[in-house]
Amino acid sequence: MYRKRFDEMDCSIARALDEVGEWWTLLIVRECTQGSSRFDEFQSGLGIARNVLTARLERLTELGILERFPIAERANTFGYRLTSKGSDLYPVLVALMQWGDKWLRPNGKPPIELVEHASGKRVEPVEVRGPGREALSYRDVRFAAGPGATKKTRDVIENRNDRVLGERGEES
């Protein structure tokens, strides 16, 4: 089945989804954050077909999200671990987990709680915060053109700010 590519779209969300938007991808990254590194660990943890897993591991390696490394105790065997680019997906996973815990748990009881290892204290929810550390919704944030903005992007920004913020979206 043909899947639309977003690499030409001037949107960081679309481009990110082009790389990590397929569900097995984030589940493989999740498995890495839980200590999995070998093919058989990914396969048993996810119940994924071998051919699908092989293709996803190859793609994640090509994208620089995972890197292969030799497993010392097993000749001619490689493991996979997150690169810096892959590790930067951790807050995305936590945000998805927290959203799922809030909206998809029928009894409202999350199966896992995240706690800081050193202190044992619960991890704060992932939120967009303002300079004063207050939580912000999308209605509290104005888009501004970044250094890579095109004319089309500037039009999208203006339109978005008008529709979402109304007069509050105007520059001061």
Contact map, one row per residue, 1 for C-alpha under 8 A:
1110000000000000000000000000000000000000000000000000000000000000000000000000000000000000000000000000000000000000000000000000000000000000000000000000000000000000000000000000
1111000000000000000000000000000000000000000000000000000000000000000000000000000000000000000000000000000000000000000000000000000000000000000000000000000000000000000000000000
1111100000000000000000000000000000000000000000000000000000000000000000000000000000000000000000000000000000000000000000000000000000000000000000000000000000000000000000000000
0111110000000000000000000000000000000000000000000000000000000000000000000000000000000000000000000000000000000000000000000000000000000000000000000000000000000000000000000000
0011111100000000010000000000000000000000000000000000000000000000000000000000000000000000000000000000000000000000000000000000000000000000000000000000000000000000000000000000
0001111110000110110000000000000000000000000000000000000000000000000000000000000000000000000000000000000000000000000000000000000000000000000000000000000000000000000000000000
0000111111000110010000000000000000000000000000000000000000000000000000000000000000000000000000000000000000000000000000000000000000000000000000000000000000000000000000000000
0000111111000010000000000000000000000000000000000000000000000000000000000000000000000000000000000000000000000000000000000000000000000000000000000000000000000000000000000000
0000011111100110000000000000000000000000000000000000000000000000000000000000000000000000000000000000000000000000000000000000000000000000000000000000000000000000000000000000
0000001111110110000000000000000000000000000000000000000000000000000000000000000000000000000000000000000000000000000000000000000000000000000000000000000010000000000000000000
0000000011111110000000000000000000000000000000000000000000000000000000000000000000000000000000000000000000000000000000000000000000000000000000000000000000000000000000000000
0000000001111111000000000000000000000000000000000000000000000000000000000000000000000000000000000000000000000000000000000000000000000000000000000000000000000000000000000000
0000000000111111100000000000000000000000000000000000000000000000000000000000000000000000000000000000000000000000000000000000000000000000000000000000000000000000000000000000
0000011011111111110000000000000000000000000000000000000000000000000000000000000000000000000000000000000000000000000000000000000000000000000000000000000000000000000000000000
0000011111111111111000000000000000000000000000000000000000000000000000000000000000000000000000000000000000000000000000000000000000000000000000000000000000000000000000000000
0000000000011111111110000000000000000000000000000000000000000000000000000000000000000000000000000000000000000000000000000000000000000000000000000000000000000000000000000000
0000010000001111111111000000000000000000000000000000000000000000000000000000000000000000000000000000000000000000000000000000000000000000000000000000000000000000000000000000
0000111000000111111110000000000000000000000000000000000000000000000000000000000000000000000000000000000000000000000000000000000000000000000000000000000000000000000000000000
0000000000000011111111000000000000000000000000000000000000000010000000000000000000000000000000000000000000000000000000000000000000000000000000000000000000000000000000000000
0000000000000001111111101100000000000000000000000000000000000000000000000000000000000000000000000000000000000000000000000000000000000000000000000000000000000000000000000000
0000000000000001111111101100000000000000000000000000000000000000000000000000000000000000000000000000000000000000000000000000000000000000000000000000000000000000000000000000
0000000000000000101111111100000000000000000000000000000000000000000000000000000000000000000000000000000000000000000000000000000000000000000000000000000000000000000000000000
0000000000000000000111111110000000000000000000000000000000000000000000000000000000000000000000000000000000000000000000000000000000000000000000000000000000000000000000000000
0000000000000000000001111111000000000000000000000000000100000000000000000000000000000000000000000000000000000000000000000000000000000000000000000000000000000000000000000000
0000000000000000000111111111100000000000000000000000000100010000000000000000000000000000000000000000000000000000000000000000000000000000000000000000000000000000000000000000
0000000000000000000111111111110000000000000000000000000000000000000000000000000000000000000010000000000000000000000000000000000000000000000000000000000000000000000000000000
0000000000000000000000111111111000000000000001000000000000000000000000000000000000000000000000000000000000000000000000000000000000000000000000000000000000000000000000000000
0000000000000000000000011111111100000000010001000000000000000000000000000000000000000000000000000000000000000000000000000000000000000000000000000000000000000000000000000000
0000000000000000000000001111111110000000000000000000000000000000000000000000000001000100100000000000000000000000000000000000000000000000000000000000000000000000000000000000
0000000000000000000000000111111111000000000000000000000000000000000000000000000000000000010010000000000000000000000000000000000000000000000000000000000000000000000000000000
0000000000000000000000000011111111110000010010000000000000000000000000000000000000000000000000000000000000000000000000000000000000000000000000000000000000000000000000000000
0000000000000000000000000001111111111000000000000000000000000000000000000000000111000000000000000000000000000000000000000000000000000000000000000000000000000000000000000000
0000000000000000000000000000111111110000000000000000000000000000000000000000000000000000010000000000000000000000000000000000000000000000000000000000000000000000000000000000
0000000000000000000000000000011111110000000000000000000000000000000000000000000000000000000000000000000000000000000000000000000000000000000000000000000000000000000000000000
0000000000000000000000000000001111111000000000000000000000000000000000000000000000000000000000000000000000000000000000000000000000000000000000000000000000000000000000000000
0000000000000000000000000000001111111100110000000000000000000000000000000000000000000000000000000000000000000000000000000000000000000000000000000000000000000000000000000000
0000000000000000000000000000000100111110110000000000000000000000000000000000001110000000000000000000000000000000000000000000000000000000000000000000000000000000000000000000
0000000000000000000000000000000000011111110000000000000000000000000000000000011100000000000000000000000000000000000000000000000000000000000000000000000000000000000000000000
0000000000000000000000000000000000001111111000000000100000000000000000000000001100000000000000000000000000000000000000000000000000000000000000000000000000000000000000000000
0000000000000000000000000000000000000111111100000000000000000000000000000000000000000000000000000000000000000000000000000000000000000000000000000000000000000000000000000000
0000000000000000000000000000000000011111111110000000000000000000000000000000000000000000000000000000000000000000000000000000000000000000000000000000000000000000000000000000
0000000000000000000000000001001000011111111111110000100000000000000000000000000000000000000000000000000000000000000000000000000000000000000000000000000000000000000000000000
0000000000000000000000000000000000000011111111111100100000000000000000000000000000000000000000000000000000000000000000000000000000000000000000000000000000000000000000000000
0000000000000000000000000000000000000001111111110000000000000000000000000000000000000000000000000000000000000000000000000000000000000000000000000000000000000000000000000000
0000000000000000000000000000001000000000111111100000000000000000000000000000000000000000000000000000000000000000000000000000000000000000000000000000000000000000000000000000
0000000000000000000000000011000000000000011111110000000000000000000000000000000000000000000000000000000000000000000000000000000000000000000000000000000000000000000000000000
0000000000000000000000000000000000000000011111111000000000000000000000000000000000000000000000000000000000000000000000000000000000000000000000000000000000000000000000000000
0000000000000000000000000000000000000000011101111101100000000000000000000000000000000000000000000000000000000000000000000000000000000000000000000000000000000000000000000000
0000000000000000000000000000000000000000001000111111100000000000000000000000000000000000000000000000000000000000000000000000000000000000000000000000000000000000000000000000
0000000000000000000000000000000000000000001000011111110000000000000000000000000000000000000000000000000000000000000000000000000000000000000000000000000000000000000000000000
0000000000000000000000000000000000000000000000001111111000000000000000000000000000000000000000000000000000000000000000000000000000000000000000000000000000000000000000000000
0000000000000000000000000000000000000000000000011111111100000000000000000000000000000000000000000000000000000000000000000000000000000000000000000000000000000000000000000000
0000000000000000000000000000000000000010011000011111111110000000000000000000000000000000000000000000000000000000000000000000000000000000000000000000000000000000000000000000
0000000000000000000000000000000000000000000000000111111111000000000000000000000000000000000000000000000000000000000000000000000000000000000000000000000000000000000000000000
0000000000000000000000000000000000000000000000000011111111100000000000000000000000000000000000000000000000000000000000000000000000000000000000000000000000000000000000000000
0000000000000000000000011000000000000000000000000001111111110000000000000000000000000000000000000000000000000000000000000000000000000000000000000000000000000000000000000000
0000000000000000000000000000000000000000000000000000111111111000010000000000000000000000000000000000000000000000000000000000000000000000000000000000000000000000000000000000
0000000000000000000000000000000000000000000000000000011111111100000000000000000000000000000000000000000000000000000000000000000000000000000000000000000000000000000000000000
0000000000000000000000000000000000000000000000000000001111111110000000000000000000000000000000000000000000000000000000000000000000000000000000000000000000000000000000000000
0000000000000000000000001000000000000000000000000000000111111111110000000000000000000000000000000000000000000000000000000000000000000000000000000000000000000000000000000000
0000000000000000000000000000000000000000000000000000000011111111111100000000000000000000000000000000000000000000000000000000000000000000000000000000000000000000000000000000
0000000000000000000000000000000000000000000000000000000001111111100000000000000000000000000000000000000000000000000000000000000000000000000000000000000000000000000000000000
0000000000000000001000000000000000000000000000000000000000111111110000000000000000000000000000000000000000000000000000000000000000000000000000000000000000000000000000000000
0000000000000000000000000000000000000000000000000000000000011111111000000000000000101100000000000000000000000000000000000000000000000000000000000000000000000000000000000000
0000000000000000000000000000000000000000000000000000000000011111111000000000000001111110000000000000000000000000000000000000000000000000000000000000000000000000000000000000
0000000000000000000000000000000000000000000000000000000010011011111100000000000111100100000000000000000000000000000000000000000000000000000000000000000000000000000000000000
0000000000000000000000000000000000000000000000000000000000001001111110000000000111100000000000000000000000000000000000000000000000000000000000000000000000000000000000000000
0000000000000000000000000000000000000000000000000000000000001000011111000000011110000000000000000000000000000000000000000000000000000000000000000000000000000000000000000000
0000000000000000000000000000000000000000000000000000000000000000001111100000011110000000000000000000000000000000000000000000000000000000000000000000000000000000000000000000
0000000000000000000000000000000000000000000000000000000000000000000111110001111000000000000000000000000000000000000000000000000000000000000000000000000000000000000000000000
0000000000000000000000000000000000000000000000000000000000000000000011111111111000000000000000000000000000000000000000000000000000000000000000000000000000000000000000000000
0000000000000000000000000000000000000000000000000000000000000000000001111110000000000000000000000000000000000000000000000000000000000000000000000000000000000000000000000000
0000000000000000000000000000000000000000000000000000000000000000000000111110000000000000000000000000000000000000000000000000000000000000000000000000000000000000000000000000
0000000000000000000000000000000000000000000000000000000000000000000000111111100000000000000000000000000000000000000000000000000000000000000000000000000000000000000000000000
0000000000000000000000000000000000000000000000000000000000000000000000111111100000000000000000000000000000000000000000000000000000000000000000000000000000000000000000000000
0000000000000000000000000000000000000000000000000000000000000000000001100111110000000000000000000000000000000000000000000000000000000000000000000000000000000000000000000000
0000000000000000000000000000000000000000000000000000000000000000000001100111111000000000000000000000000000000000000000000000000000000000000000000000000000000000000000000000
0000000000000000000000000000000000000100000000000000000000000000000111100001111100000000000000000000000000000000000000000000000000000000000000000000000000000000000000000000
0000000000000000000000000000000000001110000000000000000000000000000111100000111110000000000000000000000000000000000000000000000000000000000000000000000000000000000000000000
0000000000000000000000000000000100001110000000000000000000000000011110000000011111000000000000000000000000000000000000000000000000000000000000000000000000000000000000000000
0000000000000000000000000000000100001000000000000000000000000000011110000000001111100000000000000000000000000000000000000000000000000000000000000000000000000000000000000000
0000000000000000000000000000100100000000000000000000000000000000111000000000000111111110000000000000000000000000000000000000000000000000000000000000000000000000000000000000
0000000000000000000000000000000000000000000000000000000000000001111000000000000011111110000000000000000000000000000000000000000000000000000000000000000000000000000000000000
0000000000000000000000000000000000000000000000000000000000000000100000000000000001111111000000000000000000000000000000000000000000000000000000000000000000000000000000000000
0000000000000000000000000000000000000000000000000000000000000001100000000000000001111111100000000000000000000000000000000000000000000000000000000000000000000000000000000000
0000000000000000000000000000100000000000000000000000000000000001110000000000000001111111110000000000000000000000000000000000000000000000000000000000000000000000000000000000
0000000000000000000000000000000000000000000000000000000000000000100000000000000001111111110000000000000000000000000000000000000000000000000000000000000000000000000000000000
0000000000000000000000000000000000000000000000000000000000000000000000000000000000011111111000000000000000000000000000000000000000000000000000000000000000000000000000000000
0000000000000000000000000000100000000000000000000000000000000000000000000000000000001111111110000000000000000000000000000000000000000000000000000000000000000000000000000000
0000000000000000000000000000010010000000000000000000000000000000000000000000000000000111111111000000000000000000000000000000000000000000000000000000000000000000000000000000
0000000000000000000000000000000000000000000000000000000000000000000000000000000000000001111111100000000000000000000000000000010000000000000000000000000000000000000000000000
0000000000000000000000000000000000000000000000000000000000000000000000000000000000000000111111110000000000000000000000000000000000000000000000000000000000000000000000000000
0000000000000000000000000100010000000000000000000000000000000000000000000000000000000000111111111000000000000000000000000000000000000000000000000000000000000000000000000000
0000000000000000000000000000000000000000000000000000000000000000000000000000000000000000011111111100000000000000000000000000010000000000000000000000000000000000000000000000
0000000000000000000000000000000000000000000000000000000000000000000000000000000000000000001111111110000000000000000000000000110000000000000000000000000000000000000000000000
0000000000000000000000000000000000000000000000000000000000000000000000000000000000000000000111111111000000000000000000000000000000000000000000000000000000000000000000000000
0000000000000000000000000000000000000000000000000000000000000000000000000000000000000000000011111111100000000000000000000000000000000000000000000000000000000000000000000000
0000000000000000000000000000000000000000000000000000000000000000000000000000000000000000000001111111110000000000000000000000110000000000000000000000000000000000000000000000
0000000000000000000000000000000000000000000000000000000000000000000000000000000000000000000000111111111100000000000000000000000000000000000000000000000000000000000000000000
0000000000000000000000000000000000000000000000000000000000000000000000000000000000000000000000011111111110000000000000000000000000000000000000000000000000000000000000000000
0000000000000000000000000000000000000000000000000000000000000000000000000000000000000000000000001111111110011100000000000000000000000000000000000000000000000000000000000000
0000000000000000000000000000000000000000000000000000000000000000000000000000000000000000000000000111111110010100000000000000000000000000000000000000000000000000000000000000
0000000000000000000000000000000000000000000000000000000000000000000000000000000000000000000000000011111110000000000000000000000000000000000000000000000000000000000000000000
0000000000000000000000000000000000000000000000000000000000000000000000000000000000000000000000000011111111010000000000000000000000000000000000000000000000000000000000000000
0000000000000000000000000000000000000000000000000000000000000000000000000000000000000000000000000001111111111100000000000000000000000000000000000000000000000000000000000000
0000000000000000000000000000000000000000000000000000000000000000000000000000000000000000000000000000000111111000000000000000000000000000000000000000000000000000000000000000
0000000000000000000000000000000000000000000000000000000000000000000000000000000000000000000000000000000011111000000000000000000000000000000000000000000000000000000000000000
0000000000000000000000000000000000000000000000000000000000000000000000000000000000000000000000000000110111111100000000000000000000000000000000000000000000000000000000000000
0000000000000000000000000000000000000000000000000000000000000000000000000000000000000000000000000000100011111110000000000000000000000000000000000000000000000000000000000000
0000000000000000000000000000000000000000000000000000000000000000000000000000000000000000000000000000110010011111100000000000000000000000000000000000000000000000000000000000
0000000000000000000000000000000000000000000000000000000000000000000000000000000000000000000000000000000000001111100000000000000000000000000000000000000000000000000000000000
0000000000000000000000000000000000000000000000000000000000000000000000000000000000000000000000000000000000000111110000000000000000000000000000000000000000000000000000000000
0000000000000000000000000000000000000000000000000000000000000000000000000000000000000000000000000000000000000111111000000100000000000000000000000000000000000000000000000000
0000000000000000000000000000000000000000000000000000000000000000000000000000000000000000000000000000000000000001111100000110000000000000000000000000000000000000000000000000
0000000000000000000000000000000000000000000000000000000000000000000000000000000000000000000000000000000000000000111110111110000000000000000000000000000000000000000000000000
0000000000000000000000000000000000000000000000000000000000000000000000000000000000000000000000000000000000000000011111111110000000000000000000000000000000000000000000000000
0000000000000000000000000000000000000000000000000000000000000000000000000000000000000000000000000000000000000000001111111000000000000000000000000000000000000000000000000000
0000000000000000000000000000000000000000000000000000000000000000000000000000000000000000000000000000000000000000000111110000000000000000000000000000000000000000000000000000
0000000000000000000000000000000000000000000000000000000000000000000000000000000000000000000000000000000000000000001111111000000000000000000000000000000000000000000000000000
0000000000000000000000000000000000000000000000000000000000000000000000000000000000000000000000000000000000000000001111111100000000000000000000000000000000000000000000000000
0000000000000000000000000000000000000000000000000000000000000000000000000000000000000000000000000000000000000000001110111110000000000000000000000000000000000000000000000000
0000000000000000000000000000000000000000000000000000000000000000000000000000000000000000000000000000000000000000111100011111000000000000000000000000000000000000000000000000
0000000000000000000000000000000000000000000000000000000000000000000000000000000000000000000000000000000000000000011100001111100000000000000000000000000000000000000000000000
0000000000000000000000000000000000000000000000000000000000000000000000000000000000000000000000000000000000000000000000000111110000000000000000000000000000000000000000000000
0000000000000000000000000000000000000000000000000000000000000000000000000000000000000000000000100100000000000000000000000011111000000000000000000000000000000000000000000000
0000000000000000000000000000000000000000000000000000000000000000000000000000000000000000001001100100000000000000000000000001111100000000000000000000000000000000000000000000
0000000000000000000000000000000000000000000000000000000000000000000000000000000000000000000000000000000000000000000000000000111110000011000000000000000000000000000000000000
0000000000000000000000000000000000000000000000000000000000000000000000000000000000000000000000000000000000000000000000000000011111000011100000000000000000000000000000000000
0000000000000000000000000000000000000000000000000000000000000000000000000000000000000000000000000000000000000000000000000000001111111111000000000000000000000000000000000000
0000000000000000000000000000000000000000000000000000000000000000000000000000000000000000000000000000000000000000000000000000000111111111000000000000000000000000000000000000
0000000000000000000000000000000000000000000000000000000000000000000000000000000000000000000000000000000000000000000000000000000011111100000000000000000000000000000000000000
0000000000000000000000000000000000000000000000000000000000000000000000000000000000000000000000000000000000000000000000000000000011111100000000000000000000000000000000000000
0000000000000000000000000000000000000000000000000000000000000000000000000000000000000000000000000000000000000000000000000000000011111110000000000000000000000000000000000000
0000000000000000000000000000000000000000000000000000000000000000000000000000000000000000000000000000000000000000000000000000000011111111000000000000000000000000000000000000
0000000000000000000000000000000000000000000000000000000000000000000000000000000000000000000000000000000000000000000000000000001111001111100000000000000000000000000000000000
0000000000000000000000000000000000000000000000000000000000000000000000000000000000000000000000000000000000000000000000000000001111000111111110000000000000000000000000000000
0000000000000000000000000000000000000000000000000000000000000000000000000000000000000000000000000000000000000000000000000000000100000011111110000000000000000000000000000000
0000000000000000000000000000000000000000000000000000000000000000000000000000000000000000000000000000000000000000000000000000000000000001111110000000000000000000000000000000
0000000000000000000000000000000000000000000000000000000000000000000000000000000000000000000000000000000000000000000000000000000000000001111111000000000000000000000110000000
0000000000000000000000000000000000000000000000000000000000000000000000000000000000000000000000000000000000000000000000000000000000000001111111000000000000000000000010000000
0000000000000000000000000000000000000000000000000000000000000000000000000000000000000000000000000000000000000000000000000000000000000001111111100000000000000000000000000000
0000000000000000000000000000000000000000000000000000000000000000000000000000000000000000000000000000000000000000000000000000000000000000001111110000000000000000100010001000
0000000000000000000000000000000000000000000000000000000000000000000000000000000000000000000000000000000000000000000000000000000000000000000011111000000000001101100000000000
0000000000000000000000000000000000000000000000000000000000000000000000000000000000000000000000000000000000000000000000000000000000000000000001111100000000001000000000000000
0000000000000000000000000000000000000000000000000000000000000000000000000000000000000000000000000000000000000000000000000000000000000000000000111111100011001000000000000000
0000000000000000000000000000000000000000000000000000000000000000000000000000000000000000000000000000000000000000000000000000000000000000000000011111100000000000000000000000
0000000000000000000000000000000000000000000000000000000000000000000000000000000000000000000000000000000000000000000000000000000000000000000000001111100000000000000000000000
0000000000000000000000000000000000000000000000000000000000000000000000000000000000000000000000000000000000000000000000000000000000000000000000001111110000000000000000000000
0000000000000000000000000000000000000000000000000000000000000000000000000000000000000000000000000000000000000000000000000000000000000000000000001111111111000000000000000000
0000000000000000000000000000000000000000000000000000000000000000000000000000000000000000000000000000000000000000000000000000000000000000000000000001111111000000000000000000
0000000000000000000000000000000000000000000000000000000000000000000000000000000000000000000000000000000000000000000000000000000000000000000000000000111111100000000000000000
0000000000000000000000000000000000000000000000000000000000000000000000000000000000000000000000000000000000000000000000000000000000000000000000000000111111110000000000000000
0000000001000000000000000000000000000000000000000000000000000000000000000000000000000000000000000000000000000000000000000000000000000000000000001000111111111000000000000000
0000000000000000000000000000000000000000000000000000000000000000000000000000000000000000000000000000000000000000000000000000000000000000000000001000111111111100000000000000
0000000000000000000000000000000000000000000000000000000000000000000000000000000000000000000000000000000000000000000000000000000000000000000000000000001111111110000000000000
0000000000000000000000000000000000000000000000000000000000000000000000000000000000000000000000000000000000000000000000000000000000000000000000000000000111111111000000000000
0000000000000000000000000000000000000000000000000000000000000000000000000000000000000000000000000000000000000000000000000000000000000000000000111000000011111111100000000000
0000000000000000000000000000000000000000000000000000000000000000000000000000000000000000000000000000000000000000000000000000000000000000000000100000000001111111110000000000
0000000000000000000000000000000000000000000000000000000000000000000000000000000000000000000000000000000000000000000000000000000000000000000000000000000000111111111000000000
0000000000000000000000000000000000000000000000000000000000000000000000000000000000000000000000000000000000000000000000000000000000000000000000100000000000011111111110000000
0000000000000000000000000000000000000000000000000000000000000000000000000000000000000000000000000000000000000000000000000000000000000000000001100000000000001111111111001100
0000000000000000000000000000000000000000000000000000000000000000000000000000000000000000000000000000000000000000000000000000000000000000000000000000000000000111111111101100
0000000000000000000000000000000000000000000000000000000000000000000000000000000000000000000000000000000000000000000000000000000000000000000000000000000000000011111111000000
0000000000000000000000000000000000000000000000000000000000000000000000000000000000000000000000000000000000000000000000000000000000000000001000000000000000000001111111001000
0000000000000000000000000000000000000000000000000000000000000000000000000000000000000000000000000000000000000000000000000000000000000000001101000000000000000001111111111000
0000000000000000000000000000000000000000000000000000000000000000000000000000000000000000000000000000000000000000000000000000000000000000000000000000000000000000111111111100
0000000000000000000000000000000000000000000000000000000000000000000000000000000000000000000000000000000000000000000000000000000000000000000000000000000000000000010011111100
0000000000000000000000000000000000000000000000000000000000000000000000000000000000000000000000000000000000000000000000000000000000000000000000000000000000000000000011111100
0000000000000000000000000000000000000000000000000000000000000000000000000000000000000000000000000000000000000000000000000000000000000000000001000000000000000000110111111110
0000000000000000000000000000000000000000000000000000000000000000000000000000000000000000000000000000000000000000000000000000000000000000000000000000000000000000110001111111
0000000000000000000000000000000000000000000000000000000000000000000000000000000000000000000000000000000000000000000000000000000000000000000000000000000000000000000000001111
0000000000000000000000000000000000000000000000000000000000000000000000000000000000000000000000000000000000000000000000000000000000000000000000000000000000000000000000000111
